[in-house]
């Protein structure tokens, strides 16, 4: 929070790297959670089949509701992962745009210096010589 107060602030590139690192970590955690939910879904399916086979319809209905809830959570995990990856892509786009702007800034400086060195009289003289040839 107070990093920039004493002149030790991070550059935008460093911040983007840090944010991307955090996003990747979050995506991995979401994937772990999703795989755990998928394992739980398979276990619930097996338990529902076993309960139905044994004639325990009440417990099978309860487990079926839990299965529906678990599938909803899995769907939410996929959505969260997609959103996190979209944010990461936006960060990369912003980084690329910033680099492009920096390059264009350098090009403009160089072109300004070239314009200062090349006077219009010299250019007209060169053009006249070129036309003669």
N, C-alpha and C positions, 0 to 999 in steps of 0.2 A: 504494500500500500504506500509506503513512504520511500520506495526505491528511487523515484525521480527527484526527491527533495535535495539530495546531496550529490547530484550529478552522476548517479550510477544507474540511470534509467536504461531500459532495454530498447534496442532499435526495433522498428516495425517488423523486420525480417525475423528477429529473435522471438518476438511475440507470436508471430504467425507459426513458427516452428513449435513453440510451446503449446499453442492452442491446438495445432494438429496432433501433437503428441497426446494431449488430454482427450481429444476426440477419439483417436485410435484406441486408447485405453478404455474409454467408455464403450466403444463398439465391441471390444473383446469381452467386457463384462456382460453386455447385453447378449452376446452370443452364448456365453456360458449359462446365463440364466435361461435362455431359450432352449438350449439342449437339455437342461435339467427339467424344464417343463415338458419337453417332448418325451423324456424318459417317464415322467410321471403320467403323461397321457397314455403311454403304452401299458403301464402298470394298471391304470384305472380300467382300461379296456379289458385286460385279462381278468381283473377282479369282478367287473360287471358280468362278463361271460360266466365266470365261476358261480357268482351269486344267482344268476338266472338259471343256471343248470341245477343248482341246489334248491331252487324254488324260493329264494329269499328276494321277493320282488320289491319290498320296501327299501331294503339296503341297495338294491340295484338301481332304483329310481334316484336315491340320494347320490349315489356314485355317478349316475348319468348327469345329474345337474352339476356336479363337481367337474365332470369331464367337459361339459359345455363351457363352464367358467375357465377352465384351463386352456381350452382352445382359443377363447377370447384373449387371454393373456399372451398366448403365443403370437396371435395376430398383432397385438399391440407391440410386442417386442420387435417384430419385423418392421412395423411402421416407425418405431423409434430409431432403429438402425438406419433405415432409409433417410430419415431426417438428419441424423448425425452425419451421414456420408454426404448429404446435400450441403450441409454447413461447411464441411471440409472442402468440398469442391468450390464453394463460394470463396473461401479463404484463399485457395490456390489461384482463383481468378483475380482476386484483389491483388495478390502478390505479383502476378504477371502484369497486371495493369500498372502497378506502381513501378516495376522495373522498366516497362515500356516508357512510362512518363519520364523516368530518370534518363533513359537513353535519348529520348527526344529533346530533353533539356540540354544535354551535351551537344547534340547535333545543332541545335539552335545557336548555342554559343559559338561553335566552330563556323557556322554560316555567317554569323554576325562579324566575326573576325575576318573572314574572307571578304565580305562586303566592304569592310573598312580598308583592307589592303588594296582591293581592286577599285580604282576610281572609274567613273563612267567615261572619262576622256580616254583612258587606256583601253577600255573595252571597245569604244568606237574606233580607235586607231587600229586595233587588232581586226575588227570586223571589216574595215576598209581594205586592209591588206589581204584579208581572206577573199573578199569580193574580186580584187584585182587578179588573183590567181585563178 
